[in-house]
């Protein structure tokens, strides 16, 4: 029986991954992030340990102690405004000072590189749970209108350009005007901020072109739709096969009731 370690943030994703690993008769070692990980994850773990957000040295020691072979990063992480608020250990401080850029993708790549240098294999959670990936096509009863498709194509280019700079994964547009761009605040806050500026907007969420697919894939779910309803947004475009869609049936039903169109797209610029 192989041993897989899950570095678990918040939300339901770590639990879904752990349950799938258990079904495959794999030993599950969960390393929770203090103050962020759902404690109900203990039920899904053969071994449960906990670390602070920036305790890289402790993470390495725990993975070695429990003879973990593969490591998966799953779940939301609430980032402090600075590393020092996270009380980093010496390993984390050394890594931090090596980084030219400290945005999400570069930071996660650096952590993965440190783990792999120590003999661990860092893999994507979708290796075991690909059913949660966003399907391609119109997913709701309502399809985007012609004008909304124009906004999708416009917003897609903007989102990919922003993603190339490792800033965020989401943009909100209306009538080919950028209403809001995601940065550190997250998608829901971006959507709600856009709602204070415009109604009937189009939300585009993509996988960054530079993104390492092993972690921090774009994700949407019921909370995303709830934010769109509050912001009076009308369309959600998600990158198909490269993003996670949680609680798909419930979220789509919620969107149908609100008249929101959801579409999974590989590249609207090609169609």
Beta strands, then each sheet from edge to edge (+ up, - down):
strand 1: 3-8
strand 2: 27-33
strand 3: 47-51
strand 4: 70-74
strand 5: 121-122
strand 6: 137-138
strand 7: 170-174
strand 8: 177-181
strand 9: 202-205
strand 10: 218-220
strand 11: 235-239
strand 12: 243-245
strand 13: 261-265
sheet 1: 3+ 2+ 1+ 4+ 5+
sheet 2: 6+ 13- 11- 9- 7+ 8-
sheet 3: 10+ 12+
end
